[in-house]
Amino acid sequence: MRAAFFDLDKTVIAKASIPAFGRPLYRGGMINRRLVARALVSQLIYVHLGASEQKLARVRESMLTLTKGWDRDQITEIVREALEDTVEPIIYAEALDLIEAHRAAGHRVYLVSASPDVIVLPLAAHLGVDGAICSRPLVDEDGRYTGEMEFYAYGPFKADAMRELAEAEGIDLGE
């Protein structure tokens, strides 16, 4: 079995996926204007200057702190409702063409992102790919985010997850 793995942020879509959903989260009452503005500034810095591992760790920790106590189902609904309007304008046509070429060749296609599952999994379904490797924030028994990370799909953890998926699905990574 052959497969193609596509990074999401700034590869399939033109910006980081978390800030892309800033407005829908604001409209849903989850964040305030100051946080939307801060996310936009962070996005500009990320696009033009990149981000160090230390900066990404700070962003991840601040996101976990911000989302602690949020209801996962509510966030899922906000993302699903905003998905088409938020994502369609920022999807790279070339990425869609490559995804379709892999599907036409009979390859499995996966998104890979450090962004959270609540954003990445609906995007994967929207794009019609076979699945995704993404970060998973820890959720308590009431369906609320705990402020901790169950799995962080970044750097070597991404690569490990890709190898595990390949092993489980019989994918030849050499191909």
C-alpha positions in Angstrom: 0.0 0.0 0.0 1.2 3.5 -0.9 0.3 6.7 0.9 0.8 10.4 0.8 1.1 12.5 3.9 0.4 16.2 3.6 1.2 18.7 6.3 -1.8 21.0 6.8 -0.7 24.5 7.9 0.9 26.5 5.1 1.0 23.5 2.8 -2.6 22.4 2.2 -4.1 25.7 3.5 -2.5 29.1 3.3 -2.3 29.8 7.0 -2.1 28.2 10.4 -5.4 26.4 11.1 -5.9 27.5 14.7 -5.8 31.3 13.9 -8.0 30.6 10.8 -10.8 29.8 13.2 -10.3 32.9 15.4 -13.4 34.7 14.0 -15.8 31.7 14.3 -14.6 31.1 17.9 -15.1 34.8 18.6 -18.6 34.7 17.2 -19.2 31.6 19.3 -18.3 33.5 22.4 -15.2 31.4 23.1 -12.6 34.2 22.8 -12.6 38.0 22.9 -11.4 40.7 20.5 -8.0 41.0 22.2 -7.3 37.3 21.6 -8.4 37.5 18.0 -6.0 40.4 17.4 -3.2 38.6 19.2 -3.8 35.5 17.0 -3.6 37.6 13.9 -0.3 39.2 14.9 1.1 35.8 15.8 0.0 34.5 12.4 1.8 37.4 10.6 5.0 36.7 12.6 4.7 33.0 11.9 4.2 33.5 8.2 7.0 36.0 7.7 9.6 34.9 10.3 8.8 31.3 11.1 8.7 30.1 14.7 11.3 28.5 16.9 10.5 25.4 18.9 10.5 27.5 22.1 7.9 30.0 20.6 5.7 27.1 19.4 5.9 25.5 22.9 4.7 28.9 24.4 1.9 29.1 21.9 0.8 25.5 22.7 0.9 26.1 26.4 -1.1 29.3 26.1 -3.7 27.6 23.9 -4.0 24.7 26.4 -4.5 27.3 29.2 -7.0 29.3 27.1 -9.1 26.2 26.2 -9.2 24.7 29.7 -12.8 24.1 30.6 -14.1 24.6 27.1 -16.8 22.0 26.0 -15.3 19.9 23.2 -18.8 19.4 21.5 -19.4 23.1 21.4 -16.0 23.7 19.7 -16.6 20.9 17.3 -19.9 22.5 16.3 -18.4 25.9 15.9 -15.6 24.4 13.6 -18.1 22.4 11.6 -20.4 25.3 11.0 -17.5 27.6 9.9 -15.5 25.0 8.0 -16.5 25.8 4.4 -16.5 29.6 4.8 -13.2 29.6 6.7 -11.2 27.0 4.8 -12.4 27.0 1.2 -10.8 30.5 0.5 -7.4 29.4 1.9 -7.0 25.9 0.4 -4.1 25.8 -2.1 -5.4 24.6 -5.5 -2.1 22.8 -6.1 -2.5 20.8 -2.8 -6.0 19.8 -3.9 -4.7 18.7 -7.3 -1.9 16.6 -5.6 -4.4 15.0 -3.2 -6.7 14.1 -6.1 -3.7 12.7 -8.1 -2.8 10.4 -5.2 -6.4 9.3 -4.7 -6.7 8.6 -8.4 -3.5 6.5 -8.2 -5.1 4.4 -5.4 -2.9 5.8 -2.7 -4.2 6.6 0.8 -4.0 10.2 1.7 -3.5 11.6 5.2 -3.2 15.1 6.7 -0.5 15.6 9.4 -0.7 18.5 11.7 0.3 19.7 15.2 -3.1 21.5 15.2 -5.8 19.9 17.4 -8.1 17.1 16.3 -11.2 19.2 16.6 -9.9 21.3 13.7 -7.9 18.7 11.7 -10.4 15.8 11.6 -13.3 17.9 10.1 -10.8 19.3 7.6 -9.7 15.8 6.6 -13.4 14.8 6.1 -14.0 18.0 4.1 -11.1 17.2 1.9 -12.1 13.6 1.5 -8.8 12.2 2.7 -8.4 8.8 4.4 -7.5 10.2 7.8 -5.2 12.5 9.9 -2.5 12.5 12.4 -3.0 15.5 14.7 -2.6 16.7 18.3 -5.2 15.5 20.9 -5.9 17.7 23.8 -6.9 15.8 26.9 -10.7 15.8 27.6 -12.3 15.0 31.0 -15.3 12.7 31.6 -17.6 15.7 31.1 -16.2 16.4 27.6 -14.2 19.5 28.7 -10.6 20.3 27.9 -8.3 19.8 30.9 -5.5 22.1 29.7 -3.2 19.1 29.1 -2.1 17.4 25.9 -2.8 13.7 25.4 -0.7 13.6 22.2 1.3 16.4 20.5 1.8 15.8 16.8 5.0 17.8 16.4 8.4 17.1 15.1 9.6 13.6 16.0 6.2 12.7 17.4 4.7 13.3 14.0 7.2 11.0 12.4 6.6 8.3 15.0 2.9 8.5 14.5 3.3 8.2 10.7 5.5 5.1 11.2 2.9 3.6 13.6 0.1 4.3 11.1 2.1 2.8 8.3 2.7 -0.3 10.4 -0.9 -0.7 11.3 -2.2 0.0 7.8 0.4 -1.9 5.8 1.8 1.2 4.1 5.2 1.0 2.6 6.9 4.2 3.6 9.7 3.6 1.1 7.1 4.2 -1.6 
